[in-house]
Amino acid sequence: MQSSNHHILTVSELNAEVNLLLLQSFPFIWLEGEISNLAHPASGHLYFLLKDAKAQVRCVMFRNYVMRIRLQPENGKKVLVRARISVYEERGEYQLIIEHMEDTGEGALQREYKQLKQKLATKGWFNDDHKQNFPMHPKHIGIISSPNGAAIQDILNILKRRCPHIPITVYPVAVQGEQSVLQLIQAIRQASTEQRCDVLIITRGGGSVEDLWSFNNEHVAKAIYECSVPIISGIGHEIDFTIADFVADKRAPTPSAAAELISPNKEDLIQTLDYLNLRLYRQIQQIIAKKQQQFNYISTRLQQVKFDRRLKQQHQSLNNIQQHLQYIIHHQLKEVCYQLDKQINRLKQHSPKQQLHDCTDQLEQLYKHLLQQQKQEIMEKQQKLRLLVTKLNTMNPLATLERGYSIIQDIETGKVIHSSKLVEKGQKIKIQLIDSMILSEVI
């Protein structure tokens, strides 16, 4: 008997209500399972079962979503899907509408990679203000890598070719596997503590996401971030990016590129040294030429002075002084004689004996005083004359030769040689002495 107090649903209404309830309760889910009973009709849609060891669920992936996936779906393949739960109302069966599909391992690792990258970026571990500058001409290079891998062999070959003079320390580690994370952390901290190297390369060759996963570890990233030595990462191929690449002070696309990035090219260094040597040589030549020009100018001026002429002029001046002195003495003597005659005449005129005696004494005193003054003036003039002669002799270059010195010149150019750096074996020179010249050859 039908009751009027109950709302009676049709099957279609029931399926529609269940479908709506599922869509509201489970907007999107991530599901992991194995593909089974895969069907790929001409419509482009995919129909398959997603199962695990105990259960299965029907799935459909429409053509517009199928075109976006990168992997090739196949039976037995484990995948990770993002889906909506719905009900296929015509049959009353619930199913998953798949909107995204990826490989199980890669998808999980990729999500973990993105989450860690976002976390460390928020902490500021990737910021440029934390990056250390690595030396352009390192004194010691450290390499953290597998000692048996192809990557380290490439690096060692490049460093040997480009800069064989730089010492290298290898910190051997496993670059994949269970022990690799701990060994990487220990090697980084050891290099940071020892301070033996002024730059580090952390490297390994290419591989899958799983192979590179040790370099996406947060603890490894922290060791790189806290390392006091600049680190350059050269991990995998150019398209491979790891968390270590973002935390490192510099990323190189490949291990070989990392080696070239930190190693100065031997040929470039030689060219730079040759260029600097040439500049230094030219500057020295310019200084020598300038000093030689100054020397030639001074020599010319000294030759123009003509010491002999100056000496004759000083002798002439001395003669003039002597003549002037004699004139003064003669004039004073004449004046004294005149005064004497005058006094004698006065004496004769007055004829007092005492006055005559006094005048005679006075005359003698005057005469002595005159002689003393004359002698004093002559001595002063002679002293001045001696000083002038000594000064002239000091300025005379021949006096230097008289003291045992000599002048050495190049026979061909006539240039004065004042340093042993200006002569070479077999060069012919001449040595000027006070009374002769000696021709010699440098042995």
BELHU-V477609 format. One record per helix or strand of 2 or more residues. SS is the DSSP state (hx for helix, st for strand). FROM is the first residue (numbers start at 1). LEN is the number of residues. If there is no record, write none. Layout:
ss/from/len
SS/FROM/LEN
SS/FROM/LEN
This chain:
ss/from/len
hx/11/15
st/29/11
st/46/6
st/56/6
hx/63/4
st/78/11
st/93/11
hx/104/20
hx/128/3
st/140/6
hx/150/13
st/167/6
hx/180/15
st/199/6
hx/213/4
hx/218/9
st/231/5
hx/243/5
st/250/2
hx/255/8
hx/266/40
hx/307/44
hx/353/43
hx/397/6
st/407/4
hx/420/3
st/428/5
st/437/5
